[in-house]
């Protein structure tokens, strides 16, 4: 069961020293980030940190542009669903998921970097 619901809608999130949005979802929660302009932040536009059975994160209808880190970062073993977004011009590429999974659907993402092992 979901205990917590967090919504960030219809906002401009820019010029922060670190991430534009940092979600620490170690409890059962539902995060929805919808219709936001997330740009020019000091690290990633959105960072999600979570445990595998913890939060559910959904990012929809956002412009995530020109951040100093990645556009969207899944920092831990979590899953993030990104839909109908424009993600471009971020210094570390559009998506970063060293341990997690980012599902991208019906979006424009530039600067994707393939990981080599």
Backbone as JSON, one array per atom type, in Angstrom:
{
  "sequence": "XXXXXXXXXXXXXXXXXXXXXXXXXXXXXXXXXXXXXXXXXXXXXXXXXXXXXXXXXXXXXXXXXXXXXXXXXXXXXXXXXXXXXXXXXXXXXXXXXXXXXXXXXXXXXXXXXXXXX",
  "N": [[0.83, -1.18, 0.0], [0.4, 2.25, -0.68], [1.74, 4.81, 1.2], [2.34, 7.52, 1.16], [1.77, 10.38, -0.83], [3.15, 12.43, -3.2], [3.1, 15.37, -5.02], [4.37, 17.41, -7.54], [3.59, 19.98, -9.36], [3.14, 22.09, -12.26], [5.24, 24.09, -12.08], [8.14, 26.26, -12.04], [11.37, 25.26, -11.78], [14.4, 26.16, -11.04], [17.88, 27.2, -11.23], [18.95, 26.23, -8.8], [21.41, 25.4, -6.33], [22.15, 22.74, -6.06], [20.55, 19.74, -6.99], [17.59, 20.13, -9.02], [15.16, 18.89, -8.23], [15.07, 16.64, -5.59], [14.26, 13.49, -4.72], [13.81, 11.44, -2.05], [12.98, 8.4, -1.65], [12.49, 6.18, 0.34], [10.4, 5.0, 1.6], [7.16, 3.47, 1.14], [5.77, 5.19, -1.39], [4.17, 7.49, -3.65], [5.34, 9.36, -6.21], [4.77, 12.17, -8.2], [5.71, 14.13, -10.82], [4.85, 16.74, -12.71], [4.22, 18.66, -15.61], [6.32, 20.66, -15.41], [8.97, 23.11, -15.61], [12.24, 22.42, -15.53], [15.29, 23.51, -14.97], [18.71, 24.66, -15.49], [19.99, 23.92, -13.06], [22.32, 23.08, -10.36], [23.25, 20.42, -10.22], [21.9, 17.38, -11.25], [18.71, 17.58, -13.0], [16.47, 16.18, -11.95], [16.7, 13.99, -9.26], [16.27, 10.75, -8.14], [16.19, 8.79, -5.34], [15.99, 5.67, -3.97], [14.63, 2.64, -2.54], [14.24, -0.7, -3.91], [11.55, -1.69, -3.52], [10.29, 0.53, -2.67], [9.46, 3.7, -3.38], [7.35, 4.89, -6.09], [8.04, 6.53, -8.97], [6.98, 9.03, -11.2], [7.46, 10.96, -13.99], [6.13, 13.43, -15.93], [5.31, 15.26, -18.88], [7.25, 17.34, -18.74], [9.81, 19.85, -19.16], [13.14, 19.38, -19.15], [15.97, 20.84, -18.91], [19.28, 21.94, -19.67], [20.76, 21.46, -17.26], [23.43, 21.03, -14.82], [24.21, 18.45, -14.2], [22.93, 15.23, -15.02], [19.82, 14.99, -16.9], [17.71, 13.4, -15.74], [18.23, 11.4, -12.94], [18.45, 8.17, -11.69], [19.31, 7.21, -8.74], [19.64, 5.03, -7.07], [18.68, 1.55, -6.55], [16.14, 1.77, -8.1], [13.08, 2.44, -9.89], [12.07, 4.55, -12.49], [9.6, 6.24, -14.28], [9.35, 7.97, -17.24], [7.58, 10.18, -19.21], [6.38, 11.81, -22.13], [8.18, 14.03, -22.15], [10.64, 16.63, -22.64], [13.98, 16.4, -22.79], [17.03, 17.76, -22.65], [20.29, 19.17, -23.45], [21.65, 18.86, -21.05], [24.5, 18.61, -18.93], [25.59, 16.06, -18.29], [24.26, 14.34, -19.95], [21.0, 13.03, -20.9], [19.78, 10.97, -19.36], [20.58, 9.13, -16.42], [21.41, 6.22, -14.86], [22.93, 4.49, -12.85], [22.48, 2.28, -11.17], [19.8, 1.87, -11.16], [16.65, 1.88, -12.99], [15.45, 3.6, -15.77], [12.59, 4.26, -17.47], [11.68, 5.35, -20.59], [9.31, 7.04, -22.47], [7.55, 8.18, -25.33], [8.93, 10.66, -25.57], [11.36, 13.33, -26.02], [14.75, 12.99, -26.0], [18.0, 14.07, -25.78], [21.57, 13.66, -26.19], [22.16, 11.15, -25.15], [24.16, 8.75, -23.59], [25.96, 5.87, -24.19], [26.8, 3.24, -22.02], [29.93, 1.74, -21.47], [31.49, -1.36, -20.82]],
  "CA": [[0.0, 0.0, 0.0], [1.11, 3.53, -0.76], [1.49, 5.62, 2.39], [2.6, 8.94, 0.94], [1.64, 10.84, -2.21], [3.81, 13.72, -3.38], [2.9, 15.92, -6.36], [4.98, 18.69, -7.87], [2.93, 20.31, -10.63], [3.0, 23.45, -12.79], [6.22, 24.95, -11.43], [9.46, 26.48, -12.64], [12.36, 24.86, -10.79], [15.65, 26.5, -11.73], [18.95, 27.94, -10.57], [19.29, 25.71, -7.48], [22.82, 25.06, -6.22], [22.29, 21.3, -6.27], [19.51, 19.23, -7.9], [16.33, 20.86, -9.07], [14.28, 18.11, -7.36], [15.68, 15.43, -5.03], [13.25, 12.68, -4.06], [14.37, 10.33, -1.27], [11.77, 7.6, -1.49], [12.73, 4.89, 0.98], [9.13, 4.49, 2.14], [6.16, 3.32, 0.08], [5.25, 6.51, -1.74], [3.93, 7.75, -5.07], [5.82, 10.68, -6.59], [4.38, 12.6, -9.53], [6.26, 15.41, -11.24], [4.04, 16.94, -13.9], [4.1, 19.99, -16.21], [7.29, 21.58, -14.81], [10.19, 23.53, -16.3], [13.31, 22.12, -14.59], [16.44, 23.92, -15.78], [19.83, 25.45, -14.96], [20.3, 23.56, -11.68], [23.74, 22.81, -10.15], [23.54, 19.02, -10.55], [20.84, 16.85, -12.12], [17.4, 18.22, -12.91], [15.7, 15.38, -11.0], [17.38, 12.82, -8.71], [15.41, 9.88, -7.35], [16.94, 7.83, -4.54], [14.93, 4.83, -3.43], [14.84, 1.2, -2.47], [13.46, -1.33, -4.99], [10.12, -1.82, -3.22], [9.86, 1.78, -2.03], [8.62, 4.66, -4.08], [7.06, 4.84, -7.51], [8.21, 7.89, -9.47], [6.46, 9.31, -12.53], [7.75, 12.31, -14.48], [5.34, 13.61, -17.15], [5.04, 16.58, -19.46], [8.21, 18.31, -18.21], [11.0, 20.25, -19.9], [14.28, 19.23, -18.25], [16.92, 21.42, -19.86], [20.42, 22.76, -19.27], [21.24, 21.24, -15.89], [24.86, 20.74, -14.77], [24.34, 16.99, -14.16], [22.03, 14.61, -15.99], [18.44, 15.46, -16.82], [17.05, 12.56, -14.72], [19.13, 10.42, -12.35], [17.95, 7.15, -10.76], [20.54, 7.07, -7.98], [19.71, 3.74, -6.38], [17.96, 0.45, -7.21], [14.75, 2.18, -8.21], [12.53, 2.54, -11.23], [11.45, 5.84, -12.77], [8.91, 6.26, -15.57], [9.37, 9.31, -17.81], [6.68, 10.19, -20.35], [6.01, 13.08, -22.75], [9.1, 15.06, -21.68], [11.75, 17.09, -23.47], [15.17, 16.36, -21.93], [18.1, 18.13, -23.58], [21.25, 20.19, -23.05], [22.17, 18.62, -19.7], [25.94, 18.37, -19.07], [25.92, 14.63, -18.2], [23.31, 13.59, -20.77], [19.59, 13.1, -20.51], [19.4, 9.97, -18.35], [21.68, 8.48, -15.7], [20.87, 5.19, -13.98], [24.02, 3.54, -12.6], [21.99, 1.07, -10.51], [18.36, 1.78, -11.31], [16.06, 1.77, -14.32], [14.62, 4.71, -16.23], [11.79, 3.92, -18.65], [11.4, 6.58, -21.33], [8.26, 6.8, -23.47], [6.95, 9.34, -26.0], [9.7, 11.83, -25.14], [12.55, 13.7, -26.78], [15.91, 13.01, -25.12], [19.24, 14.19, -26.53], [22.78, 13.49, -25.39], [22.2, 9.86, -24.48], [25.51, 8.18, -23.61], [25.98, 4.43, -23.96], [27.8, 2.84, -21.04], [30.76, 0.64, -21.94], [32.05, -2.13, -19.71]],
  "C": [[0.88, 1.24, 0.0], [0.73, 4.36, 0.45], [1.51, 7.11, 2.12], [2.4, 9.25, -0.55], [2.21, 12.25, -2.29], [3.6, 14.15, -4.83], [3.63, 17.25, -6.46], [4.49, 19.03, -9.27], [3.07, 21.79, -10.96], [3.95, 24.45, -12.15], [7.44, 25.17, -12.31], [10.48, 26.23, -11.55], [13.72, 25.08, -11.43], [16.61, 27.22, -10.81], [19.2, 27.51, -9.13], [20.76, 25.31, -7.47], [23.09, 23.59, -6.45], [21.21, 20.86, -7.26], [18.29, 20.14, -7.9], [15.31, 20.22, -8.12], [15.06, 16.89, -6.89], [14.6, 14.69, -4.26], [13.92, 11.5, -3.36], [13.2, 9.44, -0.87], [12.03, 6.24, -0.89], [11.5, 4.31, 1.66], [8.17, 4.3, 0.98], [5.5, 4.67, -0.22], [5.0, 6.55, -3.24], [4.34, 9.19, -5.35], [5.35, 10.98, -8.0], [4.92, 14.0, -9.78], [5.65, 15.68, -12.6], [4.01, 18.41, -14.32], [5.03, 21.02, -15.55], [8.39, 21.93, -15.8], [11.3, 23.36, -15.28], [14.62, 22.39, -15.32], [17.47, 24.67, -14.96], [20.12, 25.18, -13.48], [21.75, 23.08, -11.59], [24.16, 21.38, -10.38], [22.42, 18.55, -11.48], [19.54, 17.64, -11.96], [16.53, 17.53, -11.89], [16.57, 14.2, -10.57], [16.38, 12.04, -7.87], [16.3, 8.87, -6.66], [15.92, 6.98, -3.81], [15.4, 3.39, -3.27], [13.93, 0.53, -3.48], [11.96, -1.42, -4.73], [9.55, -0.56, -2.58], [8.95, 2.59, -2.92], [8.38, 4.27, -5.53], [7.13, 6.26, -8.02], [7.74, 7.99, -10.91], [6.78, 10.76, -12.87], [7.06, 12.46, -15.83], [5.32, 15.07, -17.57], [5.96, 17.67, -18.91], [9.26, 18.64, -19.26], [12.14, 20.23, -18.9], [15.52, 19.59, -19.06], [18.07, 22.13, -19.16], [20.86, 22.63, -17.83], [22.7, 20.82, -15.92], [25.15, 19.24, -14.66], [23.51, 16.39, -15.28], [20.64, 15.25, -15.9], [17.69, 14.75, -15.7], [18.07, 11.52, -14.25], [18.36, 9.48, -11.44], [19.17, 6.71, -9.96], [20.7, 5.71, -7.32], [18.95, 2.68, -7.18], [16.47, 0.78, -7.28], [14.35, 2.24, -9.68], [11.81, 3.88, -11.38], [10.82, 5.75, -14.15], [8.82, 7.7, -16.04], [8.56, 9.29, -19.1], [6.39, 11.62, -20.81], [6.86, 14.25, -22.23], [10.09, 15.44, -22.77], [12.94, 17.21, -22.55], [16.37, 16.61, -22.84], [19.05, 19.14, -22.94], [21.78, 20.04, -21.64], [23.63, 18.15, -19.82], [26.31, 16.89, -19.05], [24.93, 13.76, -18.98], [21.9, 13.68, -20.23], [19.25, 12.2, -19.33], [20.64, 9.35, -17.73], [21.08, 7.5, -14.71], [21.94, 4.15, -13.7], [23.57, 2.24, -11.94], [20.5, 0.86, -10.72], [17.93, 1.67, -12.76], [15.24, 3.03, -14.6], [13.91, 4.25, -17.5], [11.37, 5.23, -19.32], [10.39, 6.26, -22.43], [7.76, 8.12, -24.02], [7.61, 10.65, -25.59], [10.8, 12.14, -26.13], [13.71, 13.8, -25.79], [17.16, 13.06, -25.98], [20.43, 13.98, -25.6], [22.8, 12.19, -24.62], [23.59, 9.25, -24.67], [25.42, 6.71, -23.31], [27.1, 4.1, -22.99], [28.61, 1.69, -21.6], [31.4, -0.05, -20.75], [33.31, -2.83, -20.16]]
}
